[in-house]
């Protein structure tokens, strides 16, 4: 009976994943700070629910509903709208959040200028927050709003809708480390900086702080405001420097030039990315065989002509299904034994969506080789697959009978043998005739 219940739960979980808007599931846990008004984020939350997500709300210090049970996550995604919270329930720690990522749970985390456990967590992802109490400041463009409320242009990105209007931002920036897994999404304006003062009379203090190895000032477009991070397992996390970025107030607030802000569209797009709705790829299967064959052999022989095929699909959130994808133009295949012996392009096959194929010659070296695909591009799911195959020398009866390059040696050996037999025949024949003559002379005497 217990087995049947377990099987039923597993089937329902698989069915929910198959019907989810996201490729990884539709259950979302929202940790909402009690100081925040849930109604002020209705556009964002209602948008998620309309797209098929099941939202569960919880205070940071509440023990239930639990994020995970027996080290198995109960939710596919976790939203932490707790920018100023300094204490959490026992199941919410920096270590547990990293553990959720290792179990393919996605995170959306908001930060603030205050020092919190989430600020310390951000440093583990190669983000460098400014000192506490230093929000983003910009006096341009001229506007009635305070200098800490900044309109930020949205740079074009595959994860964002084309032509997204500038967004309102008020919060903490961060500097970016050199991790290759970082995905910059929203950068600060070139005229902005992080400082603990918005008064121009204190500009000298800011400059002095900048002279001290930059420890009080981060400035310009090198600053990040919203940054993503994708793990090697393809789970995703976003660090946003402001929870107000998601608010109805900023979504409805017009920009200084009078046009509507792009906050609503922007937060919808970044949620779609972090919840793995878009830019999600996978390798369905791979195949390899010799030319003019179809089945993979147990082993290859050196200098064999090999055909390698990979089938790749992309997740379509509109139909919640995987569809063949042939949009990769820079995919490569490596045939490696410690080091790549062959590195070649793996192009898409015309007329066969999702199929990538290449033919190459096995190296003239035997050993244990691997077919390796390792494709990593910012924002997209990482593609990695590895297949091990042995490459052996030819069998004793597989070598060619004669080598064209060895004909001079063959001719030399044959001429030497013929000359030896001719010489031997002449020598032996000459000795026999001479002995007969000597015998005749002896008898006559």
C-alpha positions as CSV (number, residue, x, y, z in Angstrom):
1,X,0.0,0.0,0.0
2,X,2.8,2.4,0.9
3,X,4.5,1.5,-2.4
4,X,1.3,2.4,-4.3
5,X,1.0,5.7,-2.5
6,X,4.6,6.5,-3.3
7,X,4.1,5.6,-6.9
8,X,1.0,7.7,-7.1
9,X,2.8,10.7,-5.6
10,X,5.7,10.3,-8.1
11,X,3.3,10.0,-11.0
12,X,1.4,13.2,-9.9
13,X,4.7,15.0,-9.5
14,X,5.8,14.0,-13.0
15,X,2.4,15.0,-14.4
16,X,2.6,18.4,-12.7
17,X,6.1,19.0,-14.1
18,X,4.9,18.0,-17.6
19,X,2.0,20.5,-17.5
20,X,3.9,23.3,-15.8
21,X,4.7,26.6,-17.4
22,X,8.3,26.1,-16.3
23,X,10.5,23.3,-17.5
24,X,11.3,22.5,-13.9
25,X,7.9,22.7,-12.1
26,X,5.2,25.2,-11.1
27,X,5.3,25.2,-7.3
28,X,6.7,28.5,-5.9
29,X,7.4,29.4,-2.2
30,X,7.3,33.1,-1.5
31,X,9.1,34.3,1.6
32,X,7.5,37.7,2.2
33,X,8.7,40.1,4.9
34,X,5.9,41.1,7.2
35,X,6.9,44.8,6.7
36,X,6.0,44.5,3.0
37,X,2.5,45.0,1.8
38,X,1.6,42.0,-0.3
39,X,-1.0,44.0,-2.2
40,X,1.7,46.3,-3.5
41,X,3.2,43.4,-5.5
42,X,-0.1,42.1,-6.9
43,X,0.9,42.8,-10.6
44,X,3.9,40.5,-10.2
45,X,2.3,37.8,-8.1
46,X,-1.0,37.8,-10.2
47,X,1.1,37.5,-13.3
48,X,2.8,34.4,-12.0
49,X,-0.5,32.8,-11.1
50,X,-2.0,33.6,-14.5
51,X,0.9,31.8,-16.1
52,X,0.1,28.7,-14.1
53,X,2.3,28.9,-11.1
54,X,1.1,27.8,-7.7
55,X,2.2,30.4,-5.1
56,X,2.6,29.6,-1.4
57,X,3.3,32.5,1.0
58,X,5.2,32.3,4.2
59,X,6.9,34.7,6.7
60,X,10.7,34.4,7.0
61,X,10.5,33.2,10.6
62,X,7.7,30.7,10.1
63,X,8.7,27.0,10.2
64,X,6.0,25.8,7.8
65,X,5.5,25.1,5.1
66,X,9.0,23.7,5.0
67,X,11.2,24.4,2.0
68,X,12.4,20.8,1.9
69,X,11.7,17.5,3.6
70,X,14.4,14.9,4.1
71,X,16.7,16.9,1.9
72,X,14.2,16.8,-1.0
73,X,12.9,20.2,-2.1
74,X,9.1,20.7,-1.8
75,X,9.1,23.6,-4.3
76,X,10.6,24.1,-7.7
77,X,11.2,27.8,-7.1
78,X,11.8,30.0,-4.1
79,X,11.2,33.8,-4.0
80,X,12.8,35.7,-1.1
81,X,11.2,39.2,-0.8
82,X,13.1,39.7,2.5
83,X,15.6,42.4,1.8
84,X,15.9,43.7,5.4
85,X,15.3,40.5,7.3
86,X,18.2,39.4,9.5
87,X,16.8,36.2,11.1
88,X,15.1,33.3,9.5
89,X,13.6,30.0,10.4
90,X,16.0,27.1,10.8
91,X,15.4,25.8,7.3
92,X,16.5,29.1,5.6
93,X,20.2,29.5,5.8
94,X,22.9,30.4,3.2
95,X,23.9,26.7,3.2
96,X,20.4,25.5,2.7
97,X,19.8,27.9,-0.1
98,X,23.0,26.7,-1.9
99,X,21.7,23.1,-1.3
100,X,18.4,24.0,-3.0
101,X,20.4,25.1,-6.0
102,X,22.2,21.8,-6.1
103,X,18.8,20.1,-6.1
104,X,17.7,22.1,-9.2
105,X,15.5,24.6,-7.3
106,X,15.6,28.1,-8.6
107,X,16.0,31.2,-6.4
108,X,14.9,34.9,-6.8
109,X,16.6,36.9,-4.1
110,X,16.1,40.6,-3.3
111,X,18.8,42.7,-1.5
112,X,18.9,46.1,0.2
113,X,21.6,48.5,1.3
114,X,21.5,46.9,4.8
115,X,23.8,44.1,5.8
116,X,21.8,40.8,5.9
117,X,22.5,37.1,5.6
118,X,21.5,37.4,1.9
119,X,24.2,40.0,1.4
120,X,26.7,37.5,2.7
121,X,25.2,34.8,0.4
122,X,25.6,37.1,-2.6
123,X,29.4,37.1,-2.1
124,X,29.4,33.3,-2.5
125,X,28.2,33.9,-6.1
126,X,31.0,36.3,-7.1
127,X,29.0,39.5,-6.3
128,X,30.6,42.3,-4.3
129,X,28.1,44.4,-2.4
130,X,29.1,47.9,-1.3
131,X,29.4,48.8,2.4
132,X,26.1,48.9,4.3
133,X,24.1,52.0,3.8
134,X,25.4,52.9,0.4
135,X,22.5,52.9,-2.1
136,X,22.6,53.7,-5.8
137,X,22.6,57.5,-6.4
138,X,22.2,59.4,-9.6
139,X,21.4,63.1,-10.3
140,X,20.7,62.5,-14.0
141,X,18.4,62.9,-15.7
142,X,16.9,65.9,-14.0
143,X,13.7,64.9,-12.2
144,X,11.5,65.6,-9.2
145,X,12.2,62.3,-7.6
146,X,15.1,61.9,-5.0
147,X,18.5,61.0,-6.3
148,X,18.2,57.4,-4.9
149,X,15.2,56.7,-7.2
150,X,16.9,56.2,-10.5
151,X,15.4,55.5,-14.0
152,X,17.6,52.8,-15.6
153,X,17.8,52.0,-19.3
154,X,17.3,48.3,-20.1
155,X,20.0,46.9,-22.5
156,X,18.9,44.5,-25.2
157,X,19.1,40.9,-24.1
158,X,17.8,37.5,-25.4
159,X,15.9,37.0,-22.1
160,X,14.1,40.4,-22.2
161,X,11.3,41.6,-24.5
162,X,12.5,43.8,-27.3
163,X,12.0,47.5,-26.6
164,X,11.5,47.3,-22.9
165,X,11.2,50.8,-21.5
166,X,13.5,52.0,-18.7
167,X,12.7,50.9,-15.2
168,X,12.7,52.6,-11.8
169,X,15.3,51.4,-9.4
170,X,15.9,52.3,-5.7
171,X,18.2,50.0,-3.8
172,X,21.7,48.6,-3.5
173,X,24.1,48.0,-6.5
174,X,26.8,45.4,-6.5
175,X,30.1,44.9,-8.3
176,X,30.6,41.8,-10.5
177,X,33.3,39.3,-9.9
178,X,35.0,37.3,-12.6
179,X,32.9,34.1,-12.3
180,X,32.0,32.8,-15.8
181,X,28.6,31.7,-14.4
182,X,27.4,35.3,-13.8
183,X,24.7,36.6,-16.2
184,X,24.5,40.4,-16.1
185,X,20.9,41.5,-16.7
186,X,20.6,45.2,-15.6
187,X,23.5,47.5,-15.1
188,X,23.6,50.9,-13.5
189,X,23.6,54.1,-15.5
190,X,27.0,55.6,-16.4
191,X,26.2,58.7,-14.3
192,X,25.3,56.7,-11.1
193,X,27.4,55.7,-8.1
194,X,27.0,54.1,-4.8
195,X,27.4,56.4,-1.8
196,X,26.1,57.0,1.7
197,X,25.3,60.6,0.9
198,X,23.1,62.2,-1.8
199,X,24.3,65.8,-1.0
200,X,26.6,67.3,-3.6
201,X,28.4,69.1,-0.8
202,X,29.9,65.8,0.3
203,X,31.4,65.0,-3.1
204,X,34.9,65.6,-1.7
205,X,34.2,62.9,0.9
206,X,33.2,60.5,-1.8
207,X,36.3,61.2,-3.9
208,X,38.5,60.7,-0.8
209,X,36.8,57.3,-0.3
210,X,37.4,56.5,-3.9
211,X,41.1,57.2,-3.5
212,X,41.3,54.6,-0.7
213,X,41.2,51.6,-3.1
214,X,37.6,52.3,-4.0
215,X,36.3,51.2,-0.7
216,X,33.2,53.5,-0.5
217,X,32.5,54.1,-4.1
218,X,31.4,51.9,-7.0
219,X,30.5,54.0,-10.0
220,X,29.2,53.8,-13.6
221,X,27.9,51.0,-15.7
222,X,30.4,48.5,-14.2
223,X,27.8,48.2,-11.3
224,X,25.2,45.6,-11.5
225,X,21.6,46.1,-10.3
226,X,20.1,42.7,-11.3
227,X,22.4,39.8,-11.9
228,X,21.7,36.2,-12.6
229,X,23.8,33.1,-11.9
230,X,23.5,29.7,-13.5
231,X,25.1,26.7,-11.9
232,X,26.7,23.8,-13.7
233,X,23.5,21.8,-13.1
234,X,21.5,24.6,-14.8
235,X,19.6,25.7,-11.8
236,X,19.3,29.5,-11.7
237,X,19.4,32.3,-9.2
238,X,18.8,36.1,-9.6
239,X,20.0,38.7,-7.2
240,X,18.0,42.0,-7.5
241,X,19.2,45.0,-5.5
242,X,15.7,46.3,-4.9
243,X,12.4,44.7,-3.9
244,X,10.6,47.8,-5.0
245,X,11.6,46.9,-8.5
246,X,8.8,44.4,-8.4
247,X,6.2,46.7,-6.8
248,X,3.0,48.0,-8.3
249,X,4.1,51.6,-7.3
250,X,7.0,51.5,-9.7
251,X,5.1,49.5,-12.3
252,X,2.5,52.3,-12.5
253,X,4.9,55.2,-12.0
254,X,5.6,57.1,-15.3
255,X,9.1,57.9,-16.3
256,X,10.5,61.5,-16.3
257,X,9.6,61.8,-20.0
258,X,6.0,60.8,-19.3
259,X,6.0,57.3,-20.9
260,X,5.0,54.2,-18.7
261,X,7.9,52.5,-16.9
262,X,9.0,49.0,-18.0
263,X,9.1,47.5,-14.5
264,X,6.1,45.2,-15.0
265,X,7.5,43.8,-18.3
266,X,11.1,43.6,-16.9
267,X,10.2,41.6,-13.8
268,X,8.0,39.3,-15.8
269,X,10.9,38.5,-18.1
270,X,13.5,38.0,-15.4
271,X,11.1,35.7,-13.5
272,X,10.5,33.7,-16.7
273,X,14.3,33.3,-17.1
274,X,15.0,32.3,-13.4
275,X,12.0,29.9,-13.4
276,X,13.4,28.2,-16.6
277,X,10.7,29.2,-19.0
278,X,13.0,30.5,-21.7
279,X,16.5,29.9,-22.9
280,X,16.3,26.3,-21.7
281,X,18.0,23.7,-23.9
282,X,18.8,20.0,-23.5
283,X,20.4,17.2,-25.4
284,X,17.8,14.6,-26.0
285,X,20.2,11.9,-27.3
286,X,23.4,11.2,-29.2
287,X,24.5,8.6,-31.7
288,X,27.7,7.5,-33.3
289,X,28.7,4.9,-35.9
290,X,31.0,4.3,-38.8
291,X,30.3,5.6,-42.3
292,X,27.8,3.4,-44.2
293,X,26.7,1.8,-40.9
294,X,23.9,2.6,-38.5
295,X,24.7,0.7,-35.3
296,X,27.4,1.9,-32.9
297,X,30.4,-0.5,-32.8
298,X,31.9,-1.8,-29.6
299,X,35.2,-0.2,-30.6
300,X,36.6,1.9,-33.4
301,X,39.8,1.3,-35.4
302,X,42.3,4.0,-36.0
303,X,41.6,6.1,-39.1
304,X,38.0,5.0,-39.2
305,X,35.5,7.5,-40.7
306,X,33.1,8.3,-37.8
307,X,29.7,10.0,-37.9
308,X,28.5,11.7,-34.7
309,X,24.9,13.0,-34.3
310,X,23.3,15.0,-31.5
311,X,19.6,15.8,-31.1
312,X,18.9,19.1,-29.2
313,X,15.5,20.5,-28.2
314,X,14.4,23.8,-26.5
315,X,11.5,24.3,-24.0
316,X,8.5,26.1,-25.4
317,X,6.6,27.7,-22.5
318,X,3.5,28.4,-24.7
319,X,2.8,24.7,-25.1
320,X,4.8,23.5,-22.1
321,X,6.6,21.0,-24.3
322,X,10.1,20.4,-25.8
323,X,10.6,21.1,-29.5
324,X,13.6,20.4,-31.8
325,X,15.9,23.4,-31.8
326,X,18.4,24.1,-34.6
327,X,19.4,27.6,-33.7
328,X,22.9,26.8,-32.5
329,X,25.6,27.8,-35.0
330,X,28.7,27.5,-32.8
331,X,28.3,24.0,-31.4
332,X,31.5,22.0,-31.3
333,X,32.4,18.3,-30.8
334,X,35.7,17.2,-29.2
335,X,37.2,13.7,-29.5
336,X,39.4,13.6,-26.5
337,X,41.9,11.4,-24.8
338,X,43.1,13.6,-21.9
339,X,43.5,16.3,-24.5
340,X,41.3,16.9,-27.6
341,X,42.7,15.0,-30.6
342,X,39.9,16.2,-32.8
343,X,37.9,19.4,-32.4
344,X,35.4,20.1,-35.1
345,X,32.2,22.1,-35.7
346,X,28.9,20.3,-35.1
347,X,26.5,22.0,-37.5
348,X,22.7,21.6,-37.8
349,X,21.4,19.3,-40.6
350,X,19.3,21.2,-43.1
351,X,15.8,20.0,-43.2
352,X,16.0,18.1,-40.0
353,X,15.2,20.4,-37.0
354,X,17.1,19.6,-33.9
355,X,19.6,17.3,-35.6
356,X,23.4,18.2,-35.5
357,X,25.8,15.9,-37.4
358,X,29.5,15.8,-38.4
359,X,31.8,13.2,-40.0
360,X,35.5,13.0,-39.1
361,X,38.4,10.6,-39.2
362,X,39.5,8.9,-36.0
363,X,43.1,9.8,-35.0
364,X,46.0,7.6,-35.8
365,X,46.4,6.7,-32.2
366,X,44.8,4.0,-30.1
367,X,43.4,4.4,-26.6
368,X,40.2,5.3,-24.7
369,X,38.5,8.3,-26.2
370,X,35.5,10.4,-25.4
371,X,32.9,12.2,-27.6
372,X,32.5,15.5,-25.7
373,X,30.0,18.3,-26.2
374,X,30.5,21.3,-23.9
375,X,28.5,24.3,-24.9
376,X,28.2,27.3,-22.5
377,X,26.7,30.6,-23.3
378,X,25.5,33.3,-20.9
379,X,21.9,33.0,-20.1
380,X,21.3,29.7,-21.9
381,X,21.3,26.2,-20.4
382,X,24.6,24.6,-20.4
383,X,24.8,21.6,-22.8
384,X,27.2,18.8,-21.8
385,X,27.5,15.2,-22.8
386,X,30.3,12.6,-22.8
387,X,30.4,9.2,-24.4
388,X,33.4,6.9,-24.0
389,X,34.6,4.6,-26.8
390,X,37.8,2.6,-27.3
391,X,40.0,3.1,-30.4
392,X,42.2,0.1,-31.3
393,X,44.9,-0.7,-33.9
394,X,43.8,-2.9,-36.8
395,X,43.6,-6.6,-36.3
396,X,46.4,-8.8,-37.8
397,X,44.2,-9.6,-40.8
398,X,43.1,-6.0,-41.3
399,X,46.4,-4.5,-42.4
400,X,46.8,-4.1,-46.2
401,X,48.6,-6.9,-48.0
402,X,50.9,-4.5,-49.8
403,X,51.9,-0.9,-49.0
404,X,52.3,1.3,-52.0
405,X,55.0,3.3,-50.2
406,X,57.1,0.1,-49.8
407,X,57.4,-0.9,-53.5
408,X,61.1,0.2,-53.6
409,X,61.8,-2.2,-50.7
410,X,59.7,-4.9,-52.3
411,X,61.7,-4.5,-55.5
412,X,65.0,-4.5,-53.7
413,X,64.0,-7.7,-51.8
414,X,62.8,-9.5,-54.9
415,X,65.8,-8.5,-57.0
416,X,68.2,-9.7,-54.3
417,X,66.3,-13.0,-54.0
418,X,66.4,-13.5,-57.8
419,X,70.0,-12.6,-58.0
420,X,70.8,-15.0,-55.2
421,X,69.1,-17.9,-56.9
422,X,70.7,-17.1,-60.3
423,X,74.1,-16.9,-58.7
424,X,73.5,-20.1,-56.8
425,X,72.4,-21.9,-59.9
426,X,75.3,-20.8,-61.9
427,X,77.8,-21.6,-59.2
428,X,76.4,-25.0,-58.6
429,X,76.2,-25.8,-62.3
430,X,79.7,-24.6,-62.9
431,X,81.2,-26.8,-60.2
432,X,79.5,-30.0,-61.6
433,X,80.9,-29.5,-65.1
434,X,84.4,-28.9,-63.8
435,X,84.3,-32.1,-61.7
436,X,83.2,-34.2,-64.7
437,X,86.1,-32.9,-66.8
438,X,88.6,-33.7,-64.0
439,X,87.2,-37.2,-63.7
440,X,87.6,-37.8,-67.5
441,X,91.2,-36.7,-67.5
442,X,92.0,-38.9,-64.6
443,X,90.5,-42.0,-66.3
444,X,92.4,-41.3,-69.6
445,X,95.7,-41.2,-67.8
